Amino acid sequence: MRLFGKARSRTFTWFNQTSRDLLVWLEPWAEEFEVRPGSRIDLVVSGKGAAGDIPVDVTPTHLAVYVPGQTRVRVLIDGADRTLGSDLPAPSTGNLPMRDFTGLLFSGVEEARLGGAPEAARLDMDSLGEKMADGEVRLEPLAEAHRERLKSACAEDGEIWSIYAASWDPDHFDESFDRILSLDTWRSFAIFVGDRLVGTSSYIGVDPERGVLEIGSTYYVPDRRGTGLNRIVKDLMIGRAIDCGFRRIEFKVDSRNGRSQAAMAKLGAVREGIIRSDRVTWTGHVRDTVLFSILAEEWPRGRSQ
């Protein structure tokens, strides 16, 4: 946060990390700004209301930003001032959040919004389970062709499965693998570094109506833990989920698994609490689950500077 005279000012930054144009929809003015792939947009918010939250709605094509009342906003794309030095003034909305104010003001008259209101609930389900890659790391949709190589990878650490909800050790692998492939609400991946299959991870309980999914059932071979691989994989999976329109990503960790809890904290996920006696694992252990989450507007591309 910086100070300009008596007015507080904050800069919010988003990067378009997708391969398509992103339309940033600025409310309450219905101003629309096109952000090309790889480009950056900065919103410089100043005034009495600048300390307030800036909620966003994310869809595959739009980022709708609701500016707090009693502020002025300057828009820069790749450093170029798109408001031509004339800040946009946001009116006072009293105690009503700007999202609710805009909804009430234009309810039933979407034709009054420039280009039509973005659909916050529209999800790109077709792209969610597609291949992802970052350098030599790639995630391929899990398939029968991966069975034997993943079985060998999972056998490299027979001790770790005691803190998993289900076992992928050699005695239980085929049953677990078949079950994962049969689940309609999962999107699972084989994780490669170069040509070597080194693990697996999944989208779990994909709920398009709520715009919520979980990332879990993650395993890496021992020599790839602590190498930064997990961060690359999580960045890919979280980014893909948000690009597809999901608004909330959950992570559910066995309370005994300190390594995974530390990884969630490092990732920036919010620890929401403990779900007591949440499930009975394959060993018969009654598990307490630590719930973490990341919201679309909290992901680094929209984090306040």
C-alpha positions in Angstrom: 0.0 0.0 0.0 1.2 3.5 -0.9 0.0 6.9 0.2 -0.9 9.7 -2.3 -1.6 12.8 -0.2 -4.4 11.8 2.2 -5.8 9.1 -0.1 -4.8 5.6 0.4 -3.9 3.7 -2.7 -3.5 0.0 -3.6 -2.5 -1.7 -6.8 -4.1 -5.0 -7.8 -2.5 -7.0 -10.6 -3.7 -9.9 -12.8 -1.8 -11.8 -15.5 -3.5 -13.5 -18.4 -1.7 -16.8 -18.2 -4.2 -18.5 -20.6 -3.8 -18.9 -24.4 -6.8 -16.8 -25.2 -7.9 -13.1 -24.8 -9.3 -12.3 -21.4 -12.0 -9.6 -21.0 -11.7 -7.7 -17.7 -15.1 -6.4 -16.7 -14.9 -3.5 -14.3 -18.0 -2.8 -12.2 -20.1 -0.7 -11.5 -19.3 1.0 -14.9 -19.5 -2.0 -17.2 -16.2 -1.0 -18.6 -14.5 -3.8 -20.5 -10.8 -4.1 -21.1 -9.2 -6.7 -23.4 -6.1 -8.4 -22.0 -4.0 -10.4 -24.5 -2.3 -13.7 -23.6 0.8 -13.0 -21.5 -0.3 -9.5 -20.7 -0.8 -7.8 -17.4 -3.5 -5.5 -16.0 -3.0 -3.2 -13.0 -5.9 -1.5 -11.2 -4.7 1.4 -9.1 -7.5 2.0 -6.5 -7.4 5.1 -4.3 -9.7 7.0 -2.1 -11.7 6.5 1.1 -12.8 3.0 0.2 -9.5 1.7 -1.1 -8.9 -0.5 2.0 -12.0 -2.5 1.1 -12.0 -6.0 -0.5 -12.2 -6.3 -4.2 -14.2 -9.5 -5.0 -13.9 -11.0 -8.5 -15.9 -13.5 -10.6 -13.9 -15.7 -12.9 -15.1 -17.4 -16.0 -13.2 -19.0 -18.9 -13.5 -15.6 -20.8 -14.1 -12.9 -18.2 -12.6 -11.5 -15.0 -15.4 -9.4 -13.4 -13.9 -7.0 -10.8 -16.2 -5.2 -8.3 -14.5 -2.0 -7.2 -15.3 -0.7 -3.7 -17.5 2.4 -3.3 -15.9 5.8 -2.6 -12.8 5.1 -4.7 -11.2 6.1 -7.9 -9.6 3.6 -10.3 -6.9 3.9 -12.9 -6.5 1.0 -15.4 -3.1 0.1 -16.9 -2.4 -2.7 -19.3 1.2 -3.7 -19.7 2.0 -0.3 -18.1 -0.1 1.8 -20.5 -2.8 3.9 -18.9 -6.1 2.9 -20.5 -8.1 5.5 -18.6 -6.0 8.2 -20.2 -5.3 9.8 -16.8 -8.9 10.3 -15.9 -9.6 8.0 -12.9 -13.0 6.2 -12.9 -15.0 7.3 -9.8 -17.0 4.6 -7.9 -20.1 5.9 -6.0 -20.8 5.3 -2.4 -23.0 2.2 -1.8 -23.5 2.6 1.9 -23.2 -0.7 3.7 -24.0 -2.7 0.5 -21.1 -4.5 -1.2 -20.5 -3.4 -4.8 -21.4 -6.8 -6.2 -24.8 -6.7 -4.5 -25.3 -3.0 -5.5 -24.6 -3.8 -9.1 -26.9 -6.8 -9.1 -29.7 -4.8 -7.6 -29.2 -1.8 -9.9 -29.2 -3.8 -13.2 -31.3 -6.8 -12.2 -33.5 -7.8 -15.2 -31.8 -5.3 -17.6 -28.7 -7.1 -18.8 -28.9 -5.3 -22.1 -27.8 -2.2 -20.2 -24.4 -3.8 -19.5 -21.8 -3.3 -22.1 -21.6 -6.5 -24.1 -23.9 -8.4 -21.8 -23.2 -9.6 -18.3 -20.6 -12.3 -17.9 -21.9 -15.7 -16.8 -20.2 -16.5 -13.5 -21.4 -20.1 -13.4 -20.3 -21.1 -16.9 -17.6 -23.8 -16.6 -15.3 -25.3 -19.2 -15.6 -29.0 -18.3 -14.1 -30.2 -21.6 -10.7 -28.7 -20.9 -10.4 -29.6 -17.2 -9.0 -33.1 -17.7 -6.8 -32.3 -20.7 -3.0 -32.6 -20.7 -0.9 -29.9 -18.9 2.8 -29.2 -19.1 5.5 -26.8 -17.7 8.9 -27.5 -19.1 9.8 -31.1 -18.7 6.9 -31.7 -16.3 3.7 -32.8 -17.8 0.4 -34.2 -16.6 -1.4 -36.7 -18.9 -5.0 -37.9 -18.3 -4.7 -41.2 -16.4 -5.4 -44.2 -18.7 -4.9 -47.9 -18.9 -1.6 -47.4 -20.7 -0.2 -45.9 -17.5 -1.1 -48.9 -15.2 2.2 -50.8 -15.0 4.5 -47.8 -14.9 2.4 -46.1 -12.1 2.3 -49.4 -10.2 6.1 -49.5 -10.2 6.3 -45.9 -9.1 3.8 -46.5 -6.2 5.8 -49.5 -5.1 8.9 -47.4 -4.5 7.5 -46.3 -1.1 5.5 -49.1 0.6 5.5 -47.3 4.0 3.7 -44.1 2.9 0.4 -45.7 2.2 -0.6 -46.0 5.9 -1.5 -42.3 5.9 -3.5 -42.4 2.7 -7.3 -43.0 2.6 -6.7 -45.8 0.0 -3.6 -47.9 -0.7 -1.8 -48.0 -4.0 0.8 -50.5 -2.7 1.4 -53.6 -4.9 -1.3 -55.6 -3.1 -4.0 -53.0 -3.5 -2.9 -51.1 -6.6 -5.1 -52.6 -9.3 -8.2 -52.3 -7.2 -7.5 -48.6 -6.5 -6.5 -47.9 -10.1 -9.7 -49.4 -11.5 -11.8 -47.5 -9.0 -10.2 -44.2 -10.0 -10.8 -44.7 -13.7 -14.5 -45.5 -13.1 -15.4 -42.4 -11.1 -17.3 -39.7 -13.1 -16.5 -37.0 -10.6 -12.7 -37.4 -10.8 -10.2 -36.2 -13.3 -6.9 -38.1 -12.7 -3.5 -37.6 -14.1 -0.2 -39.5 -14.5 2.7 -37.1 -13.7 5.9 -37.3 -15.8 9.3 -35.6 -15.6 10.7 -36.1 -19.0 9.9 -39.7 -20.0 9.7 -41.0 -16.4 6.4 -41.5 -14.7 6.9 -40.1 -11.2 3.5 -39.9 -9.6 -0.2 -39.1 -9.9 -2.8 -36.5 -8.8 -6.5 -35.9 -9.3 -9.3 -33.5 -9.3 -11.8 -35.0 -6.8 -15.5 -34.5 -6.4 -15.8 -32.1 -9.3 -19.0 -30.2 -8.7 -19.8 -27.8 -11.6 -23.0 -26.6 -10.0 -21.1 -25.2 -7.0 -18.0 -24.4 -9.0 -16.0 -26.4 -6.5 -13.5 -29.2 -6.7 -10.8 -30.9 -4.6 -7.2 -31.6 -5.6 -5.8 -34.7 -3.9 -4.9 -38.4 -4.1 -1.4 -37.1 -4.9 1.7 -39.3 -4.8 5.3 -38.7 -5.9 8.2 -41.2 -6.0 10.6 -40.5 -3.0 13.5 -38.9 -5.0 11.1 -36.3 -6.4 9.8 -35.0 -3.1 11.2 -31.7 -1.9 12.5 -30.8 -5.4 9.9 -28.2 -6.3 7.9 -30.7 -8.4 4.8 -30.4 -6.1 4.6 -26.7 -6.6 4.8 -27.0 -10.4 2.0 -29.6 -10.4 -0.2 -27.6 -8.0 0.4 -24.4 -10.0 -0.7 -26.3 -13.2 -3.8 -27.9 -11.6 -5.0 -24.8 -9.7 -4.4 -22.6 -12.7 -6.3 -25.0 -15.0 -9.3 -25.2 -12.5 -9.5 -21.4 -12.3 -9.2 -21.0 -16.0 -12.1 -23.5 -16.4 -14.3 -21.3 -14.2 -14.0 -23.0 -10.8 -14.2 -20.6 -7.9 -13.0 -22.7 -5.0 -10.3 -25.4 -4.8 -10.2 -27.6 -1.7 -7.4 -29.8 -0.2 -8.2 -32.4 2.4 -5.2 -33.7 4.4 -4.9 -36.4 7.0 -4.1 -34.7 10.3 -1.1 -37.1 10.7 0.5 -35.9 7.5 2.7 -33.0 8.5 4.5 -32.9 5.2 1.4 -32.2 3.2 0.1 -29.6 5.7 3.4 -27.7 5.4 3.1 -27.9 1.6 -0.4 -26.4 1.8 0.8 -23.5 3.9 3.7 -22.9 1.6 1.3 -22.9 -1.3 -0.8 -20.1 0.4 -3.9 -22.2 1.0 -6.1 -21.1 3.9 -6.4 -23.6 6.7 -10.2 -23.7 7.5 -10.2 -26.2 10.3 -10.4 -29.9 11.2 -13.2 -32.2 10.1 -13.3 -34.7 13.1 -13.7 -38.4 12.4 -14.1 -37.6 8.8 -13.5 -41.1 7.3 -12.3 -44.6 7.9 -9.1 -45.3 5.9 -8.2 -48.6 4.3 -6.3 -49.6 7.5 -9.3 -49.0 9.7 -8.0 -45.8 11.1 -10.6 -43.1 11.9 -9.1 -40.1 10.3 -9.4 -36.4 11.2 -9.1 -34.3 8.1 -7.5 -30.9 7.9 -9.4 -28.7 5.4 -7.5 -26.2 3.3 -8.9 -24.0 0.4 -7.9 -21.5 -2.2 -10.4 -19.2 -3.8 -10.1 -18.0 -7.4 -9.5 -14.4 -6.3 -6.8 -15.4 -3.9 -4.6 -17.1 -6.5 -1.3 -15.1 -7.1 -2.4 -13.7 -10.5 -5.0 -11.6 -8.6 -3.1 -11.0 -5.3 -2.6 -7.4 -4.1 0.9 -6.0 -4.4 
